[in-house]
Amino acid sequence: MPFGYTLSVIGGKWKMVIIYLLAENGAVRFNDLKRQIGVITYKMLSSQLKELEADGMVKRIEYPQVPPKVEYSLTEKAETLLPVLEGLCEWGVKTRIVKSIVQRKEQG
C-alpha cells in the first residue's frame, strides 16, 4: 500500500524535522543536527538517521580523519519529497489560522 510505505518513511515524531533541517542546511554533522533539534536524545537521533538512510532518504558521508567526521545530507529521492512537505507545512499554517479565528469567535 503506497500510503503505508510513505508513512513508514516519514512517519514518527522526528523524521520530517530531520528532513526539513537537512533541506535547509545541506550537509550537517551529527552534533550540529542534535543542537538544532534540541530535545531529541542522541540515541533517537541516531536511530532516526539510520532508518532514513536505510530508506534512501539520507546520505551519510564519513571522512577518514581523526577525530572522525560524519556528515548527513538529503538524497535526490528525499528532495523529491520536499514539495509534499512544503504543502503539509502550508496546510498546517492555514489550519492553525482558521482554528485561531474560530476560537476567537466562540469566545466572544
PyMOL CGO cylinders between C-alpha atoms (Angstrom):
from pymol import cmd
from pymol.cgo import CYLINDER

trace = [
    CYLINDER, 0.00, 0.00, 0.00, 1.65, 3.28, -1.12, 0.3, 1, 1, 1, 1, 1, 1,
    CYLINDER, 1.65, 3.28, -1.12, 0.27, 5.35, 1.77, 0.3, 1, 1, 1, 1, 1, 1,
    CYLINDER, 0.27, 5.35, 1.77, 1.63, 2.89, 4.30, 0.3, 1, 1, 1, 1, 1, 1,
    CYLINDER, 1.63, 2.89, 4.30, 5.05, 2.99, 2.67, 0.3, 1, 1, 1, 1, 1, 1,
    CYLINDER, 5.05, 2.99, 2.67, 5.10, 6.78, 2.72, 0.3, 1, 1, 1, 1, 1, 1,
    CYLINDER, 5.10, 6.78, 2.72, 4.19, 6.88, 6.40, 0.3, 1, 1, 1, 1, 1, 1,
    CYLINDER, 4.19, 6.88, 6.40, 6.85, 4.29, 7.21, 0.3, 1, 1, 1, 1, 1, 1,
    CYLINDER, 6.85, 4.29, 7.21, 9.47, 6.51, 5.57, 0.3, 1, 1, 1, 1, 1, 1,
    CYLINDER, 9.47, 6.51, 5.57, 8.47, 9.91, 7.01, 0.3, 1, 1, 1, 1, 1, 1,
    CYLINDER, 8.47, 9.91, 7.01, 6.27, 8.97, 9.96, 0.3, 1, 1, 1, 1, 1, 1,
    CYLINDER, 6.27, 8.97, 9.96, 7.15, 9.48, 13.58, 0.3, 1, 1, 1, 1, 1, 1,
    CYLINDER, 7.15, 9.48, 13.58, 7.99, 12.50, 15.64, 0.3, 1, 1, 1, 1, 1, 1,
    CYLINDER, 7.99, 12.50, 15.64, 11.42, 13.35, 14.22, 0.3, 1, 1, 1, 1, 1, 1,
    CYLINDER, 11.42, 13.35, 14.22, 11.87, 12.23, 10.61, 0.3, 1, 1, 1, 1, 1, 1,
    CYLINDER, 11.87, 12.23, 10.61, 10.19, 15.20, 8.97, 0.3, 1, 1, 1, 1, 1, 1,
    CYLINDER, 10.19, 15.20, 8.97, 12.06, 17.57, 11.30, 0.3, 1, 1, 1, 1, 1, 1,
    CYLINDER, 12.06, 17.57, 11.30, 15.36, 15.95, 10.30, 0.3, 1, 1, 1, 1, 1, 1,
    CYLINDER, 15.36, 15.95, 10.30, 14.47, 16.11, 6.60, 0.3, 1, 1, 1, 1, 1, 1,
    CYLINDER, 14.47, 16.11, 6.60, 13.47, 19.77, 6.96, 0.3, 1, 1, 1, 1, 1, 1,
    CYLINDER, 13.47, 19.77, 6.96, 16.72, 20.71, 8.72, 0.3, 1, 1, 1, 1, 1, 1,
    CYLINDER, 16.72, 20.71, 8.72, 18.85, 18.88, 6.17, 0.3, 1, 1, 1, 1, 1, 1,
    CYLINDER, 18.85, 18.88, 6.17, 16.93, 20.59, 3.36, 0.3, 1, 1, 1, 1, 1, 1,
    CYLINDER, 16.93, 20.59, 3.36, 17.55, 24.00, 4.96, 0.3, 1, 1, 1, 1, 1, 1,
    CYLINDER, 17.55, 24.00, 4.96, 21.21, 23.45, 5.86, 0.3, 1, 1, 1, 1, 1, 1,
    CYLINDER, 21.21, 23.45, 5.86, 22.67, 20.99, 3.36, 0.3, 1, 1, 1, 1, 1, 1,
    CYLINDER, 22.67, 20.99, 3.36, 25.29, 18.63, 4.77, 0.3, 1, 1, 1, 1, 1, 1,
    CYLINDER, 25.29, 18.63, 4.77, 25.18, 18.68, 8.57, 0.3, 1, 1, 1, 1, 1, 1,
    CYLINDER, 25.18, 18.68, 8.57, 27.26, 16.93, 11.22, 0.3, 1, 1, 1, 1, 1, 1,
    CYLINDER, 27.26, 16.93, 11.22, 25.52, 14.78, 13.83, 0.3, 1, 1, 1, 1, 1, 1,
    CYLINDER, 25.52, 14.78, 13.83, 26.14, 17.11, 16.79, 0.3, 1, 1, 1, 1, 1, 1,
    CYLINDER, 26.14, 17.11, 16.79, 25.03, 20.16, 14.81, 0.3, 1, 1, 1, 1, 1, 1,
    CYLINDER, 25.03, 20.16, 14.81, 21.80, 18.38, 13.90, 0.3, 1, 1, 1, 1, 1, 1,
    CYLINDER, 21.80, 18.38, 13.90, 21.32, 17.40, 17.55, 0.3, 1, 1, 1, 1, 1, 1,
    CYLINDER, 21.32, 17.40, 17.55, 21.86, 21.01, 18.62, 0.3, 1, 1, 1, 1, 1, 1,
    CYLINDER, 21.86, 21.01, 18.62, 19.36, 22.33, 16.09, 0.3, 1, 1, 1, 1, 1, 1,
    CYLINDER, 19.36, 22.33, 16.09, 16.65, 19.87, 17.15, 0.3, 1, 1, 1, 1, 1, 1,
    CYLINDER, 16.65, 19.87, 17.15, 17.36, 20.27, 20.84, 0.3, 1, 1, 1, 1, 1, 1,
    CYLINDER, 17.36, 20.27, 20.84, 15.06, 17.94, 22.73, 0.3, 1, 1, 1, 1, 1, 1,
    CYLINDER, 15.06, 17.94, 22.73, 15.87, 14.72, 20.81, 0.3, 1, 1, 1, 1, 1, 1,
    CYLINDER, 15.87, 14.72, 20.81, 18.16, 12.18, 22.51, 0.3, 1, 1, 1, 1, 1, 1,
    CYLINDER, 18.16, 12.18, 22.51, 21.39, 11.04, 20.87, 0.3, 1, 1, 1, 1, 1, 1,
    CYLINDER, 21.39, 11.04, 20.87, 20.02, 7.50, 20.67, 0.3, 1, 1, 1, 1, 1, 1,
    CYLINDER, 20.02, 7.50, 20.67, 16.78, 8.60, 18.99, 0.3, 1, 1, 1, 1, 1, 1,
    CYLINDER, 16.78, 8.60, 18.99, 18.59, 10.86, 16.50, 0.3, 1, 1, 1, 1, 1, 1,
    CYLINDER, 18.59, 10.86, 16.50, 20.98, 8.05, 15.61, 0.3, 1, 1, 1, 1, 1, 1,
    CYLINDER, 20.98, 8.05, 15.61, 18.08, 5.62, 15.18, 0.3, 1, 1, 1, 1, 1, 1,
    CYLINDER, 18.08, 5.62, 15.18, 16.07, 8.02, 13.01, 0.3, 1, 1, 1, 1, 1, 1,
    CYLINDER, 16.07, 8.02, 13.01, 19.08, 8.81, 10.81, 0.3, 1, 1, 1, 1, 1, 1,
    CYLINDER, 19.08, 8.81, 10.81, 19.78, 5.09, 10.33, 0.3, 1, 1, 1, 1, 1, 1,
    CYLINDER, 19.78, 5.09, 10.33, 16.16, 4.48, 9.31, 0.3, 1, 1, 1, 1, 1, 1,
    CYLINDER, 16.16, 4.48, 9.31, 16.20, 7.42, 6.90, 0.3, 1, 1, 1, 1, 1, 1,
    CYLINDER, 16.20, 7.42, 6.90, 19.48, 6.16, 5.46, 0.3, 1, 1, 1, 1, 1, 1,
    CYLINDER, 19.48, 6.16, 5.46, 18.07, 2.63, 5.05, 0.3, 1, 1, 1, 1, 1, 1,
    CYLINDER, 18.07, 2.63, 5.05, 15.07, 4.09, 3.20, 0.3, 1, 1, 1, 1, 1, 1,
    CYLINDER, 15.07, 4.09, 3.20, 17.35, 6.00, 0.83, 0.3, 1, 1, 1, 1, 1, 1,
    CYLINDER, 17.35, 6.00, 0.83, 16.39, 9.43, 2.15, 0.3, 1, 1, 1, 1, 1, 1,
    CYLINDER, 16.39, 9.43, 2.15, 19.62, 10.43, 3.91, 0.3, 1, 1, 1, 1, 1, 1,
    CYLINDER, 19.62, 10.43, 3.91, 23.18, 10.08, 2.74, 0.3, 1, 1, 1, 1, 1, 1,
    CYLINDER, 23.18, 10.08, 2.74, 25.89, 9.52, 5.36, 0.3, 1, 1, 1, 1, 1, 1,
    CYLINDER, 25.89, 9.52, 5.36, 29.43, 10.51, 4.44, 0.3, 1, 1, 1, 1, 1, 1,
    CYLINDER, 29.43, 10.51, 4.44, 32.27, 9.53, 6.75, 0.3, 1, 1, 1, 1, 1, 1,
    CYLINDER, 32.27, 9.53, 6.75, 35.58, 11.33, 6.30, 0.3, 1, 1, 1, 1, 1, 1,
    CYLINDER, 35.58, 11.33, 6.30, 38.73, 9.37, 7.25, 0.3, 1, 1, 1, 1, 1, 1,
    CYLINDER, 38.73, 9.37, 7.25, 40.29, 11.72, 9.77, 0.3, 1, 1, 1, 1, 1, 1,
    CYLINDER, 40.29, 11.72, 9.77, 40.92, 11.94, 13.48, 0.3, 1, 1, 1, 1, 1, 1,
    CYLINDER, 40.92, 11.94, 13.48, 38.56, 12.60, 15.14, 0.3, 1, 1, 1, 1, 1, 1,
    CYLINDER, 38.56, 12.60, 15.14, 36.13, 11.01, 12.65, 0.3, 1, 1, 1, 1, 1, 1,
    CYLINDER, 36.13, 11.01, 12.65, 33.90, 13.44, 10.79, 0.3, 1, 1, 1, 1, 1, 1,
    CYLINDER, 33.90, 13.44, 10.79, 30.47, 12.31, 9.59, 0.3, 1, 1, 1, 1, 1, 1,
    CYLINDER, 30.47, 12.31, 9.59, 28.03, 14.45, 7.64, 0.3, 1, 1, 1, 1, 1, 1,
    CYLINDER, 28.03, 14.45, 7.64, 24.41, 13.79, 6.74, 0.3, 1, 1, 1, 1, 1, 1,
    CYLINDER, 24.41, 13.79, 6.74, 22.59, 15.21, 3.75, 0.3, 1, 1, 1, 1, 1, 1,
    CYLINDER, 22.59, 15.21, 3.75, 19.48, 14.52, 1.71, 0.3, 1, 1, 1, 1, 1, 1,
    CYLINDER, 19.48, 14.52, 1.71, 19.48, 12.19, -1.26, 0.3, 1, 1, 1, 1, 1, 1,
    CYLINDER, 19.48, 12.19, -1.26, 17.83, 13.03, -4.57, 0.3, 1, 1, 1, 1, 1, 1,
    CYLINDER, 17.83, 13.03, -4.57, 14.97, 10.75, -3.52, 0.3, 1, 1, 1, 1, 1, 1,
    CYLINDER, 14.97, 10.75, -3.52, 14.39, 12.85, -0.40, 0.3, 1, 1, 1, 1, 1, 1,
    CYLINDER, 14.39, 12.85, -0.40, 14.50, 16.07, -2.40, 0.3, 1, 1, 1, 1, 1, 1,
    CYLINDER, 14.50, 16.07, -2.40, 11.54, 14.85, -4.48, 0.3, 1, 1, 1, 1, 1, 1,
    CYLINDER, 11.54, 14.85, -4.48, 9.58, 14.76, -1.22, 0.3, 1, 1, 1, 1, 1, 1,
    CYLINDER, 9.58, 14.76, -1.22, 10.25, 18.40, -0.31, 0.3, 1, 1, 1, 1, 1, 1,
    CYLINDER, 10.25, 18.40, -0.31, 7.33, 19.88, -2.29, 0.3, 1, 1, 1, 1, 1, 1,
    CYLINDER, 7.33, 19.88, -2.29, 4.99, 17.49, -0.48, 0.3, 1, 1, 1, 1, 1, 1,
    CYLINDER, 4.99, 17.49, -0.48, 6.39, 18.50, 2.91, 0.3, 1, 1, 1, 1, 1, 1,
    CYLINDER, 6.39, 18.50, 2.91, 6.06, 22.18, 1.96, 0.3, 1, 1, 1, 1, 1, 1,
    CYLINDER, 6.06, 22.18, 1.96, 2.42, 21.51, 1.14, 0.3, 1, 1, 1, 1, 1, 1,
    CYLINDER, 2.42, 21.51, 1.14, 1.93, 19.92, 4.56, 0.3, 1, 1, 1, 1, 1, 1,
    CYLINDER, 1.93, 19.92, 4.56, 3.51, 22.96, 6.20, 0.3, 1, 1, 1, 1, 1, 1,
    CYLINDER, 3.51, 22.96, 6.20, 1.25, 25.33, 4.26, 0.3, 1, 1, 1, 1, 1, 1,
    CYLINDER, 1.25, 25.33, 4.26, -1.77, 23.26, 5.27, 0.3, 1, 1, 1, 1, 1, 1,
    CYLINDER, -1.77, 23.26, 5.27, -0.69, 23.49, 8.91, 0.3, 1, 1, 1, 1, 1, 1,
    CYLINDER, -0.69, 23.49, 8.91, -0.31, 27.25, 8.76, 0.3, 1, 1, 1, 1, 1, 1,
    CYLINDER, -0.31, 27.25, 8.76, -3.72, 27.73, 7.12, 0.3, 1, 1, 1, 1, 1, 1,
    CYLINDER, -3.72, 27.73, 7.12, -5.42, 25.32, 9.50, 0.3, 1, 1, 1, 1, 1, 1,
    CYLINDER, -5.42, 25.32, 9.50, -3.87, 26.97, 12.56, 0.3, 1, 1, 1, 1, 1, 1,
    CYLINDER, -3.87, 26.97, 12.56, -5.06, 30.39, 11.38, 0.3, 1, 1, 1, 1, 1, 1,
    CYLINDER, -5.06, 30.39, 11.38, -8.61, 29.12, 10.75, 0.3, 1, 1, 1, 1, 1, 1,
    CYLINDER, -8.61, 29.12, 10.75, -8.66, 27.35, 14.13, 0.3, 1, 1, 1, 1, 1, 1,
    CYLINDER, -8.66, 27.35, 14.13, -7.50, 30.55, 15.84, 0.3, 1, 1, 1, 1, 1, 1,
    CYLINDER, -7.50, 30.55, 15.84, -10.23, 32.61, 14.15, 0.3, 1, 1, 1, 1, 1, 1,
    CYLINDER, -10.23, 32.61, 14.15, -12.93, 30.07, 15.08, 0.3, 1, 1, 1, 1, 1, 1,
    CYLINDER, -12.93, 30.07, 15.08, -11.77, 30.01, 18.72, 0.3, 1, 1, 1, 1, 1, 1,
    CYLINDER, -11.77, 30.01, 18.72, -11.88, 33.82, 18.91, 0.3, 1, 1, 1, 1, 1, 1,
    CYLINDER, -11.88, 33.82, 18.91, -15.40, 33.89, 17.51, 0.3, 1, 1, 1, 1, 1, 1,
    CYLINDER, -15.40, 33.89, 17.51, -16.53, 31.23, 20.02, 0.3, 1, 1, 1, 1, 1, 1,
    CYLINDER, -16.53, 31.23, 20.02, -15.03, 33.19, 22.93, 0.3, 1, 1, 1, 1, 1, 1,
    CYLINDER, -15.03, 33.19, 22.93, -16.95, 36.25, 22.17, 0.3, 1, 1, 1, 1, 1, 1,
]
cmd.load_cgo(trace, "trace")
